[in-house]
C-alpha cells in the first residue's frame, strides 16, 4: 500500500514538472511607436515594435517608417513605463550587474526612412527574465543619440481600434491554456485524489492492525486473570 502511495506521488510530481515546462511559452508584447515626449514636431516616426519573450530570451522586431534616412542608430527597451513625460522614460532596461546589452542594438534605415530590424537578447545578457519587458518603453534614437520615438510594450496591440473585439480585450489578456496544461491538471488532480485515498487506506490498515493487537493482548490478560484466580 505504501509503495502505491509513493508511485502515485511520483507520477504527480512528474506531471507538475511537465506543467511547469509548458509555462515557458513565449509572451508577445507590442509597442505602437509615436513621437518622443517633448521632441520637435518634425519627428514622424511610426510603426510597431513587437517583442516575443520567454524566460530565457527575447526577440525584438521593429517595423518603422519616418526614420532619418540611411541611418544606423539605437533602438532599445528603456526602464520607464510611460511615454507621457520624457522625465519618466528612463535609461536602458537591463540589470546593471551585467554589461549593457543595448549599446550595440541598432536599426538601419533605407533612403526612404524605412527600417526593419530583428534582434535577440538572452536572459544572461539582460540580467533579467526577458518577460519582464512587458509595460516598458521602447525608444528610437538618431545617430547622435537623440531620442525621436517612444512606445510602451503592451500585452495587446494598441493599433486597430476595432469596436467589439477591442472593448473585450482592453484589460489583462485572458490566460491561454494549452491542451497539455489542461490534461496535466486533470490527470494531476486525479493522481492527488488517488494519493489521498492511498494515505487514508494505509492509516485505516494500521489502525485496524493495532486494534487486532490490543484485542489479542486483552484476551491474553483475561486468560491470565482466570489462572491467578484459581
Ligand atoms: Cu535608448
Boltz pocket constraint, residues with backbone or C-beta under 6 A from the ligand:
constraints:
  - pocket:
      binder: B
      contacts: [[A, 74], [A, 75], [A, 76], [A, 77], [A, 78], [A, 92], [A, 139], [A, 140], [A, 141]]
      max_distance: 6.0
